[in-house]
């Protein structure tokens, strides 16, 4: 999904002043295959990390 496409355009008032949007386009949300791959890698890394913590805690619980 192109999140950067949801950022509203700046508002231009009749007197010519421009009100910038509170949100800016961010490269973190670029809709590219490279960005998707990085996001999936981070998700898998977090999953393995939390799974290791659960296994360690369960092993410790079995010893006690």
Phi and psi restraints in degrees (value plus and minus 20) as a CYANA .aco file:
   2 UNK   PHI    -107.7   -67.7
   2 UNK   PSI      68.2   108.2
   3 UNK   PHI     -86.1   -46.1
   3 UNK   PSI     -56.0   -16.0
   4 UNK   PHI     -82.8   -42.8
   4 UNK   PSI     -45.4    -5.4
   5 UNK   PHI     -91.9   -51.9
   5 UNK   PSI     -35.2     4.8
   6 UNK   PHI    -107.6   -67.6
   6 UNK   PSI     -27.7    12.3
   7 UNK   PHI     -90.0   -50.0
   7 UNK   PSI     104.4   144.4
   8 UNK   PHI     -90.1   -50.1
   8 UNK   PSI     132.9   172.9
   9 UNK   PHI     -91.9   -51.9
   9 UNK   PSI     134.3   174.3
  10 UNK   PHI     -81.7   -41.7
  10 UNK   PSI     125.6   165.6
  11 UNK   PHI    -108.8   -68.8
  11 UNK   PSI     108.6   148.6
  12 UNK   PHI    -127.9   -87.9
  12 UNK   PSI     101.7   141.7
  13 UNK   PHI    -105.5   -65.5
  13 UNK   PSI     140.9   180.9
  14 UNK   PHI     -77.6   -37.6
  14 UNK   PSI     -47.7    -7.7
  15 UNK   PHI    -102.3   -62.3
  15 UNK   PSI     -20.1    19.9
  16 UNK   PHI      78.7   118.7
  16 UNK   PSI     -27.9    12.1
  17 UNK   PHI     -93.4   -53.4
  17 UNK   PSI     127.9   167.9
  18 UNK   PHI    -135.4   -95.4
  18 UNK   PSI     108.8   148.8
  19 UNK   PHI    -124.1   -84.1
  19 UNK   PSI      90.7   130.7
  20 UNK   PHI     -89.5   -49.5
  20 UNK   PSI     133.2   173.2
  21 UNK   PHI     -91.9   -51.9
  21 UNK   PSI     130.2   170.2
  22 UNK   PHI     -92.2   -52.2
  22 UNK   PSI     -39.4     0.6
  23 UNK   PHI    -129.2   -89.2
  23 UNK   PSI     121.8   161.8
  24 UNK   PHI    -136.3   -96.3
  24 UNK   PSI     132.1   172.1
  25 UNK   PHI     -85.3   -45.3
  25 UNK   PSI     118.7   158.7
  26 UNK   PHI    -146.7  -106.7
  26 UNK   PSI     115.0   155.0
  27 UNK   PHI     -86.4   -46.4
  27 UNK   PSI     -34.7     5.3
  28 UNK   PHI     -83.3   -43.3
  28 UNK   PSI     -49.6    -9.6
  29 UNK   PHI    -120.4   -80.4
  29 UNK   PSI      -3.7    36.3
  30 UNK   PHI     -82.3   -42.3
  30 UNK   PSI     112.1   152.1
  31 UNK   PHI    -103.3   -63.3
  31 UNK   PSI      55.4    95.4
  32 UNK   PHI    -148.0  -108.0
  32 UNK   PSI     140.2   180.2
  33 UNK   PHI     -86.4   -46.4
  33 UNK   PSI     -55.8   -15.8
  34 UNK   PHI     -83.8   -43.8
  34 UNK   PSI     -62.5   -22.5
  35 UNK   PHI     -86.7   -46.7
  35 UNK   PSI     -59.0   -19.0
  36 UNK   PHI     -83.3   -43.3
  36 UNK   PSI     -61.8   -21.8
  37 UNK   PHI     -82.8   -42.8
  37 UNK   PSI     -63.1   -23.1
  38 UNK   PHI     -83.2   -43.2
  38 UNK   PSI     -63.0   -23.0
  39 UNK   PHI     -82.5   -42.5
  39 UNK   PSI     -61.5   -21.5
  40 UNK   PHI     -87.7   -47.7
  40 UNK   PSI     -57.1   -17.1
  41 UNK   PHI     -83.9   -43.9
  41 UNK   PSI     -62.5   -22.5
  42 UNK   PHI     -85.2   -45.2
  42 UNK   PSI     -60.5   -20.5
  43 UNK   PHI     -82.7   -42.7
  43 UNK   PSI     -64.0   -24.0
  44 UNK   PHI     -85.8   -45.8
  44 UNK   PSI     -60.0   -20.0
  45 UNK   PHI     -81.9   -41.9
  45 UNK   PSI     -63.6   -23.6
  46 UNK   PHI     -83.8   -43.8
  46 UNK   PSI     -60.5   -20.5
  47 UNK   PHI     -81.4   -41.4
  47 UNK   PSI     -67.0   -27.0
  48 UNK   PHI     -84.4   -44.4
  48 UNK   PSI     -59.2   -19.2
  49 UNK   PHI     -82.2   -42.2
  49 UNK   PSI     -67.5   -27.5
  50 UNK   PHI     -89.2   -49.2
  50 UNK   PSI     -54.9   -14.9
  51 UNK   PHI     -84.2   -44.2
  51 UNK   PSI     -60.4   -20.4
  52 UNK   PHI     -84.0   -44.0
  52 UNK   PSI     -60.7   -20.7
  53 UNK   PHI     -82.7   -42.7
  53 UNK   PSI     -63.1   -23.1
  54 UNK   PHI     -82.8   -42.8
  54 UNK   PSI     -65.1   -25.1
  55 UNK   PHI     -81.8   -41.8
  55 UNK   PSI     -61.8   -21.8
  56 UNK   PHI     -84.5   -44.5
  56 UNK   PSI     -62.0   -22.0
  57 UNK   PHI     -88.0   -48.0
  57 UNK   PSI     -58.1   -18.1
  58 UNK   PHI     -86.9   -46.9
  58 UNK   PSI     -59.0   -19.0
  59 UNK   PHI     -85.3   -45.3
  59 UNK   PSI     -60.3   -20.3
  60 UNK   PHI     -85.1   -45.1
  60 UNK   PSI     -58.2   -18.2
  61 UNK   PHI     -85.2   -45.2
  61 UNK   PSI     -56.7   -16.7
  62 UNK   PHI     -88.4   -48.4
  62 UNK   PSI     -52.7   -12.7
  63 UNK   PHI     -89.6   -49.6
  63 UNK   PSI     -59.3   -19.3
